[in-house]
Amino acid sequence: MNINAILFCVFTLSVIAVPSTSRKCTPHNPFRVNGTQARNTTMCPHECTCVYCIRHIDQTHMYASHEVRCTQKQFHRIPTRDIPVDVNYLHLNYNHISGIKSNALANFREIIVLTLVDNILQYNNIDDDSFNNLIKLTTLYLDYNRALSHVPRAWFLKLTALKSVYIRYSAVQTLQSGVFKNCVNLISVHLTGNQLISLPADIVRNHRFLKNVDFSRNSITNLEDNMFLDSLNISRLFIHKNQIRTISKDVGIQNLTKLLRFGFAFNPLSCDCSLVWFRQWLNQTNATLINLDDAICEKKNITMMNFDAESLRCYDVTIIIIIATCSSAAFLTVAGFLIYAFRWDIR
């Protein structure tokens, strides 16, 4: 047995003894004998750190993830030529990357996590098919890109493995309809701290695995009807610190029976007839309601929980229509009778 094989066995045995919560990293893949790795898996940008780290699936199963960290390196573009093709975790945070070309990530089909936090990304400098080859991508971080004003659907068309997307504290003003439609395994959507005024009606529809939704700290004025249709596994929903005055029953929040945490404070709630159903639902839900003392009724100077919905005389729209119809019919009947009775005088 040669020296490389012996070293490999020793390393493997030492890794097995490591608890599942710890990681051991090395410049080379420990599950391959040194010297047998392809050159394009061992190269690394000289400004970056490239290591293989052992990750435990359970007590007996593990794998080596290739992690490439190129943070705070003054990059203006992704260093495509020097990044190893088998990279699993690619971290490009705190650089000056403003765009992503079609071929910039084309060779990195093994990427699981991609982080581009705190760059200067602009949506019109990111090609529509930039992420198309990332078929194994499960987590995408685009936080703190303060020039990122729009998020198109094209970026996510091929990301069927995506589970978590983070676009927080950027400058997003609009999201294209159907933006996450093809992300069939989506679990978490985090869009907090942007400049959103409205949301596409289908942004979180038909996502059966979706659990975490955060739209907080925007300027959203309204939630669309049936927004949560067929996404009934949501357990955490945050819409606090927006400009929401009312929430229609047709939005479907009351259908989220697995909801565990719900944040809606710091909104200018109207506390009128349109929110009677919502106030009653708050008494019935088992979810933990976040910052209840800051859920204030605008112009009433009381908290939402002190809003006495029962004291309002609110009538169902159907009843109002029936009353209006009957009143109109009665008026026309009386008018017709009077006209007929005094027809000769009228002549």
TORTI-136123 format. One record per residue (C-alpha): residue number from 1; residue in three letters; x, y, z; chain. Coordinates in pm, 1 decimal. Example, Ala and Ser with C-alpha at 12.3 -4.5 7.8 and 13.67 -1.06 7.14 Angstrom:
<vokols>
   i  aa        x        y        z ch
   1 ALA   1230.0   -450.0    780.0  A
   2 SER   1367.0   -106.0    714.0  A
</vokols>
This chain:
<vokols>
   i  aa        x        y        z ch
   1 MET      0.0      0.0      0.0  A
   2 ASN    151.6    338.3   -104.8  A
   3 ILE    186.3    638.5    124.3  A
   4 ASN   -107.9    825.9    -30.2  A
   5 ALA   -344.6    536.9     35.7  A
   6 ILE   -224.1    511.7    396.2  A
   7 LEU   -274.8    884.5    450.9  A
   8 PHE   -620.4    861.6    299.7  A
   9 CYS   -720.3    579.3    535.1  A
  10 VAL   -585.2    767.8    838.3  A
  11 PHE   -771.4   1083.1    737.4  A
  12 THR  -1095.8    892.0    681.8  A
  13 LEU  -1074.9    725.8   1021.7  A
  14 SER  -1008.6   1059.9   1190.8  A
  15 VAL  -1309.4   1214.7   1019.0  A
  16 ILE  -1539.8    935.2   1131.6  A
  17 ALA  -1448.6   1015.4   1490.3  A
  18 VAL  -1544.3   1382.2   1446.9  A
  19 PRO  -1890.0   1470.5   1589.9  A
  20 SER  -2159.6   1551.1   1335.0  A
  21 THR  -2168.0   1916.9   1443.1  A
  22 SER  -1801.8   1980.8   1353.5  A
  23 ARG  -1621.3   2013.2   1019.2  A
  24 LYS  -1272.1   1926.2    904.3  A
  25 CYS  -1132.9   2099.9    597.3  A
  26 THR   -837.0   2025.9    372.5  A
  27 PRO   -696.7   2174.2     48.1  A
  28 HIS   -762.7   1846.6   -134.7  A
  29 ASN  -1058.5   1613.8   -162.6  A
  30 PRO  -1004.2   1354.6    114.8  A
  31 PHE  -1208.7   1097.8    -71.3  A
  32 ARG   -960.6   1094.5   -356.5  A
  33 VAL   -592.9   1001.4   -337.0  A
  34 ASN   -383.1   1315.3   -376.6  A
  35 GLY   -245.9   1348.4   -724.6  A
  36 THR   -541.8   1184.3   -897.0  A
  37 GLN   -762.9   1493.7   -897.9  A
  38 ALA   -821.1   1678.1  -1222.2  A
  39 ARG   -641.4   2011.2  -1249.8  A
  40 ASN   -964.1   2204.0  -1293.0  A
  41 THR  -1076.6   2083.4   -949.4  A
  42 THR   -756.0   2180.7   -768.5  A
  43 MET   -699.8   2531.1   -907.9  A
  44 CYS   -808.2   2832.9   -706.7  A
  45 PRO   -801.4   3210.6   -760.1  A
  46 HIS   -493.3   3333.6   -576.0  A
  47 GLU   -700.2   3588.4   -380.8  A
  48 CYS   -945.9   3322.1   -261.0  A
  49 THR   -956.0   3027.7    -24.3  A
  50 CYS  -1053.3   2688.0   -167.1  A
  51 VAL  -1100.9   2392.5     65.8  A
  52 TYR  -1283.6   2062.2     85.6  A
  53 CYS  -1486.3   2032.6    405.4  A
  54 ILE  -1640.7   1718.1    544.4  A
  55 ARG  -2015.4   1744.7    593.2  A
  56 HIS  -2212.9   1480.5    778.2  A
  57 ILE  -2544.3   1357.3    649.5  A
  58 ASP  -2576.3   1139.9    960.6  A
  59 GLN  -2343.3    950.0   1194.4  A
  60 THR  -2220.6    712.8    923.4  A
  61 HIS  -2263.5    905.3    596.1  A
  62 MET  -2057.3   1204.1    489.2  A
  63 TYR  -1932.6   1388.4    183.9  A
  64 ALA  -1666.7   1644.2     97.6  A
  65 SER  -1802.0   1980.4    -15.3  A
  66 HIS  -1573.3   2204.7   -215.3  A
  67 GLU  -1599.6   2555.0    -72.2  A
  68 VAL  -1458.8   2860.7   -247.0  A
  69 ARG  -1448.0   3187.2    -51.9  A
  70 CYS  -1367.7   3505.1   -244.1  A
  71 THR  -1494.4   3768.1     -1.9  A
  72 GLN  -1369.8   4128.1     16.8  A
  73 LYS  -1135.1   4085.6   -278.7  A
  74 GLN  -1234.3   4389.2   -487.4  A
  75 PHE  -1364.0   4167.5   -770.0  A
  76 HIS  -1557.7   4350.0  -1041.6  A
  77 ARG  -1663.9   4025.3  -1206.3  A
  78 ILE  -1683.8   3656.9  -1119.1  A
  79 PRO  -1331.8   3507.9  -1164.6  A
  80 THR  -1461.8   3239.2  -1400.5  A
  81 ARG  -1135.8   3086.4  -1524.2  A
  82 ASP   -980.9   3013.8  -1186.2  A
  83 ILE  -1273.1   2874.6   -985.6  A
  84 PRO  -1270.1   2491.8   -961.9  A
  85 VAL  -1547.4   2332.8  -1163.7  A
  86 ASP  -1660.2   2103.6   -880.1  A
  87 VAL  -1729.5   2393.5   -642.1  A
  88 ASN  -2032.1   2334.1   -416.0  A
  89 TYR  -2031.5   2649.7   -202.4  A
  90 LEU  -1929.2   2967.6   -382.5  A
  91 HIS  -1901.6   3281.4   -169.6  A
  92 LEU  -1846.4   3611.8   -352.2  A
  93 ASN  -1957.1   3851.6    -80.5  A
  94 TYR  -1840.1   4210.6    -28.6  A
  95 ASN  -1701.2   4272.0   -376.2  A
  96 HIS  -1785.7   4514.8   -657.5  A
  97 ILE  -1960.6   4275.2   -895.6  A
  98 SER  -2221.3   4465.5  -1095.2  A
  99 GLY  -2332.7   4199.4  -1343.4  A
 100 ILE  -2330.9   3831.4  -1437.2  A
 101 LYS  -2283.7   3721.1  -1797.7  A
 102 SER  -2436.0   3408.0  -1947.8  A
 103 ASN  -2113.6   3208.7  -1934.6  A
 104 ALA  -1990.6   3328.9  -1594.4  A
 105 LEU  -2144.8   3037.6  -1401.8  A
 106 ALA  -2199.8   2797.8  -1692.0  A
 107 ASN  -1936.5   2542.0  -1583.7  A
 108 PHE  -2035.4   2518.9  -1218.5  A
 109 ARG  -2311.7   2259.4  -1225.2  A
 110 GLU  -2227.3   2133.7   -874.6  A
 111 ILE  -2300.7   2457.7   -691.3  A
 112 ILE  -2539.0   2406.3   -399.8  A
 113 VAL  -2504.0   2745.4   -229.0  A
 114 LEU  -2423.8   3073.4   -406.1  A
 115 THR  -2374.6   3394.4   -208.6  A
 116 LEU  -2338.6   3735.2   -373.7  A
 117 VAL  -2407.9   3948.4    -67.7  A
 118 ASP  -2314.1   4317.2    -62.6  A
 119 ASN  -2211.4   4371.7   -422.7  A
 120 ILE  -2346.5   4629.1   -668.9  A
 121 LEU  -2555.1   4394.9   -884.4  A
 122 GLN  -2790.1   4561.1  -1131.5  A
 123 TYR  -3071.8   4356.7  -1279.5  A
 124 ASN  -3011.1   4483.9  -1634.0  A
 125 ASN  -2647.3   4366.5  -1609.6  A
 126 ILE  -2748.8   4010.5  -1522.0  A
 127 ASP  -2826.6   3802.2  -1830.2  A
 128 ASP  -3156.0   3614.0  -1826.3  A
 129 ASP  -2983.5   3274.7  -1849.4  A
 130 SER  -2703.8   3348.3  -1599.9  A
 131 PHE  -2825.5   3085.4  -1350.1  A
 132 ASN  -2955.7   2828.2  -1599.9  A
 133 ASN  -2681.4   2568.8  -1542.4  A
 134 LEU  -2708.3   2574.6  -1162.5  A
 135 ILE  -2939.3   2273.9  -1161.2  A
 136 LYS  -2834.5   2169.1   -808.3  A
 137 LEU  -2857.3   2512.8   -649.0  A
 138 THR  -3058.3   2499.6   -325.4  A
 139 THR  -2974.5   2837.7   -166.4  A
 140 LEU  -2923.6   3177.8   -327.6  A
 141 TYR  -2816.4   3490.3   -136.6  A
 142 LEU  -2849.3   3830.3   -309.9  A
 143 ASP  -2875.1   4044.1      4.8  A
 144 TYR  -2751.6   4403.6     25.7  A
 145 ASN  -2731.1   4470.3   -347.3  A
 146 ARG  -2858.4   4826.3   -335.2  A
 147 ALA  -2876.7   4867.1   -713.8  A
 148 LEU  -3092.9   4558.3   -766.0  A
 149 SER  -3430.1   4714.8   -848.0  A
 150 HIS  -3610.8   4437.2  -1037.2  A
 151 VAL  -3621.3   4057.1  -1014.7  A
 152 PRO  -3729.1   3882.9  -1338.1  A
 153 ARG  -3872.5   3535.7  -1374.3  A
 154 ALA  -3602.1   3436.1  -1626.1  A
 155 TRP  -3336.6   3400.6  -1354.0  A
 156 PHE  -3533.8   3123.9  -1182.0  A
 157 LEU  -3670.9   2926.8  -1477.5  A
 158 LYS  -3421.8   2639.2  -1441.2  A
 159 LEU  -3374.5   2649.1  -1062.9  A
 160 THR  -3604.8   2358.5   -983.6  A
 161 ALA  -3386.4   2245.0   -689.9  A
 162 LEU  -3392.3   2587.0   -522.0  A
 163 LYS  -3516.6   2575.3   -162.8  A
 164 SER  -3424.2   2914.9    -18.5  A
 165 VAL  -3390.3   3257.2   -177.3  A
 166 TYR  -3267.1   3562.2     14.5  A
 167 ILE  -3292.5   3908.7   -142.5  A
 168 ARG  -3290.9   4125.9    169.0  A
 169 TYR  -3208.0   4491.9    219.3  A
 170 SER  -3154.7   4557.5   -148.2  A
 171 ALA  -3346.5   4803.3   -368.4  A
 172 VAL  -3607.7   4571.7   -521.5  A
 173 GLN  -3909.6   4768.1   -639.8  A
 174 THR  -4077.1   4510.8   -864.5  A
 175 LEU  -4099.4   4135.9   -903.1  A
 176 GLN  -4212.7   3979.5  -1227.8  A
 177 SER  -4530.3   3772.9  -1215.0  A
 178 GLY  -4451.7   3402.1  -1181.0  A
 179 VAL  -4099.3   3479.6  -1060.6  A
 180 PHE  -4074.3   3161.4   -848.3  A
 181 LYS  -4325.0   2949.1  -1041.3  A
 182 ASN  -4068.3   2690.0  -1153.0  A
 183 CYS  -3903.0   2661.5   -811.3  A
 184 VAL  -4118.9   2364.8   -714.8  A
 185 ASN  -3911.1   2275.5   -405.5  A
 186 LEU  -3911.2   2622.7   -255.0  A
 187 ILE  -3917.5   2634.2    127.2  A
 188 SER  -3815.2   2991.4    214.6  A
 189 VAL  -3863.5   3331.5     49.6  A
 190 HIS  -3701.2   3630.6    221.7  A
 191 LEU  -3759.7   3975.2     67.5  A
 192 THR  -3738.0   4192.2    376.9  A
 193 GLY  -3601.6   4545.8    362.6  A
 194 ASN  -3668.2   4637.4     -0.9  A
 195 GLN  -3881.0   4902.7   -174.1  A
 196 LEU  -4175.1   4687.3   -276.9  A
 197 ILE  -4512.0   4862.1   -300.7  A
 198 SER  -4700.9   4562.1   -435.8  A
 199 LEU  -4649.4   4189.8   -484.0  A
 200 PRO  -4746.0   3966.2   -775.7  A
 201 ALA  -5063.4   3777.6   -687.7  A
 202 ASP  -4893.4   3444.9   -762.4  A
 203 ILE  -4563.1   3505.7   -584.5  A
 204 VAL  -4616.8   3228.2   -327.6  A
 205 ARG  -4903.1   3033.8   -481.0  A
 206 ASN  -4886.5   2659.6   -549.4  A
 207 HIS  -4576.3   2590.7   -339.9  A
 208 ARG  -4662.0   2287.3   -131.4  A
 209 PHE  -4324.0   2280.8     49.7  A
 210 LEU  -4315.3   2652.1    131.3  A
 211 LYS  -4279.8   2722.4    504.9  A
 212 ASN  -4111.7   3060.7    554.4  A
 213 VAL  -4230.3   3384.6    393.4  A
 214 ASP  -4089.7   3726.0    487.5  A
 215 PHE  -4214.5   4043.4    315.7  A
 216 SER  -4144.4   4272.1    611.8  A
 217 ARG  -3989.2   4621.7    601.1  A
 218 ASN  -4119.8   4724.1    259.6  A
 219 SER  -4391.9   4968.4    149.4  A
 220 ILE  -4652.7   4710.1     50.7  A
 221 THR  -5005.2   4853.8     55.8  A
 222 ASN  -5213.1   4549.6    -29.5  A
 223 LEU  -5214.6   4170.2    -32.0  A
 224 GLU  -5374.9   4012.2   -338.1  A
 225 ASP  -5671.0   3773.7   -317.2  A
 226 ASN  -5584.1   3401.1   -303.8  A
 227 MET  -5219.7   3488.2   -246.7  A
 228 PHE  -5156.9   3167.9    -48.9  A
 229 LEU  -5363.3   2934.7   -265.9  A
 230 ASP  -5228.8   2577.5   -244.7  A
 231 SER  -4939.7   2684.3    -21.0  A
 232 LEU  -5092.5   2560.5    300.1  A
 233 ASN  -4772.8   2447.7    476.3  A
 234 ILE  -4655.7   2801.5    552.6  A
 235 SER  -4556.9   2814.2    919.3  A
 236 ARG  -4388.6   3155.1    940.0  A
 237 LEU  -4533.6   3464.4    775.9  A
 238 PHE  -4403.7   3818.3    828.7  A
 239 ILE  -4565.1   4126.5    674.4  A
 240 HIS  -4480.8   4378.5    949.1  A
 241 LYS  -4349.2   4729.0    883.0  A
 242 ASN  -4534.9   4790.0    558.0  A
 243 GLN  -4819.6   5025.4    458.9  A
 244 ILE  -5105.5   4774.4    479.4  A
 245 ARG  -5435.4   4929.3    588.5  A
 246 THR  -5661.5   4629.1    548.5  A
 247 ILE  -5645.4   4255.8    481.3  A
 248 SER  -5924.9   4098.1    283.2  A
 249 LYS  -6062.7   3762.3    389.1  A
 250 ASP  -6009.8   3656.9     28.0  A
 251 VAL  -5631.8   3675.5     76.8  A
 252 GLY  -5661.1   3342.2    260.1  A
 253 ILE  -5447.1   3390.6    571.4  A
 254 GLN  -5712.8   3209.3    774.9  A
 255 ASN  -5649.4   2897.8    562.6  A
 256 LEU  -5289.8   2868.7    685.4  A
 257 THR  -5369.5   2616.6    956.3  A
 258 LYS  -5001.1   2529.4   1014.2  A
 259 LEU  -4902.0   2887.2   1089.5  A
 260 LEU  -4672.3   2906.7   1394.3  A
 261 ARG  -4547.9   3267.4   1385.5  A
 262 PHE  -4718.9   3568.8   1230.9  A
 263 GLY  -4597.2   3928.9   1224.6  A
 264 PHE  -4825.4   4210.8   1107.9  A
 265 ALA  -4742.2   4498.9   1344.0  A
 266 PHE  -4627.3   4846.9   1239.9  A
 267 ASN  -4888.2   4876.4    964.9  A
 268 PRO  -5145.1   5163.1    947.8  A
 269 LEU  -5440.9   4927.8   1007.5  A
 270 SER  -5782.4   5081.6    943.3  A
 271 CYS  -5970.3   4878.5   1210.5  A
 272 ASP  -6306.2   4917.0   1036.3  A
 273 CYS  -6562.4   4673.0    899.6  A
 274 SER  -6310.9   4532.3    651.8  A
 275 LEU  -6098.5   4400.2    940.4  A
 276 VAL  -6374.8   4255.5   1157.8  A
 277 TRP  -6309.5   3904.6   1027.7  A
 278 PHE  -5933.5   3949.0   1085.1  A
 279 ARG  -5981.6   4064.8   1443.6  A
 280 GLN  -6200.5   3760.3   1511.1  A
 281 TRP  -5945.3   3529.3   1348.7  A
 282 LEU  -5671.5   3663.1   1576.3  A
 283 ASN  -5866.3   3522.3   1869.7  A
 284 GLN  -5884.8   3181.0   1706.7  A
 285 THR  -5538.1   3125.6   1559.1  A
 286 ASN  -5279.6   2919.1   1745.2  A
 287 ALA  -4992.7   3110.4   1584.8  A
 288 THR  -4763.3   3324.8   1796.0  A
 289 LEU  -4842.6   3687.2   1710.2  A
 290 ILE  -4527.2   3900.8   1699.2  A
 291 ASN  -4510.4   4250.4   1856.8  A
 292 LEU  -4883.3   4269.9   1928.9  A
 293 ASP  -4842.1   4590.9   2129.5  A
 294 ASP  -4721.5   4760.4   1811.6  A
 295 ALA  -5020.0   4654.0   1601.7  A
 296 ILE  -5197.0   4989.5   1627.9  A
 297 CYS  -5528.2   5095.5   1476.6  A
 298 GLU  -5460.6   5411.4   1278.6  A
 299 LYS  -5659.0   5716.4   1399.2  A
 300 LYS  -5809.4   5515.7   1688.5  A
 301 ASN  -5499.2   5515.9   1909.4  A
 302 ILE  -5568.2   5163.7   2032.5  A
 303 THR  -5401.2   4831.7   1968.7  A
 304 MET  -5551.3   4580.0   1732.0  A
 305 MET  -5628.9   4349.0   2022.9  A
 306 ASN  -5832.3   4627.5   2189.0  A
 307 PHE  -6028.4   4688.9   1872.5  A
 308 ASP  -6389.5   4597.6   1956.6  A
 309 ALA  -6505.2   4455.8   1625.3  A
 310 GLU  -6838.1   4346.1   1773.9  A
 311 SER  -6939.7   4706.1   1842.0  A
 312 LEU  -6935.9   4796.7   1473.6  A
 313 ARG  -7257.4   4770.9   1276.5  A
 314 CYS  -7124.5   4600.1    969.0  A
 315 TYR  -7348.8   4447.4    708.4  A
 316 ASP  -7264.6   4179.4    461.5  A
 317 VAL  -7235.6   4300.1    101.6  A
 318 THR  -7503.2   4052.9     -6.5  A
 319 ILE  -7750.7   4195.3    247.7  A
 320 ILE  -7673.6   4548.8    131.4  A
 321 ILE  -7738.0   4448.5   -231.6  A
 322 ILE  -8066.8   4279.9   -139.0  A
 323 ILE  -8179.6   4584.7     60.7  A
 324 ALA  -8082.9   4820.7   -221.3  A
 325 THR  -8259.9   4604.2   -477.9  A
 326 CYS  -8577.5   4577.9   -269.6  A
 327 SER  -8575.1   4952.1   -202.0  A
 328 SER  -8537.4   5028.4   -571.9  A
 329 ALA  -8815.6   4787.1   -660.4  A
 330 ALA  -9044.7   4936.1   -395.7  A
 331 PHE  -8971.0   5288.3   -517.6  A
 332 LEU  -9042.9   5196.9   -878.4  A
 333 THR  -9366.1   5019.3   -778.9  A
 334 VAL  -9493.7   5319.8   -581.8  A
 335 ALA  -9385.0   5560.5   -855.2  A
 336 GLY  -9559.2   5350.5  -1116.2  A
 337 PHE  -9879.5   5332.7   -912.1  A
 338 LEU  -9884.3   5709.4   -856.6  A
 339 ILE  -9822.3   5780.4  -1222.6  A
 340 TYR -10104.7   5545.3  -1320.6  A
 341 ALA -10344.8   5682.1  -1058.1  A
 342 PHE -10289.5   6041.9  -1162.6  A
 343 ARG -10235.8   5981.6  -1530.8  A
 344 TRP -10529.1   6207.9  -1633.6  A
 345 ASP -10410.5   6490.7  -1410.7  A
 346 ILE -10061.8   6453.9  -1552.4  A
 347 ARG -10204.8   6485.1  -1903.3  A
</vokols>
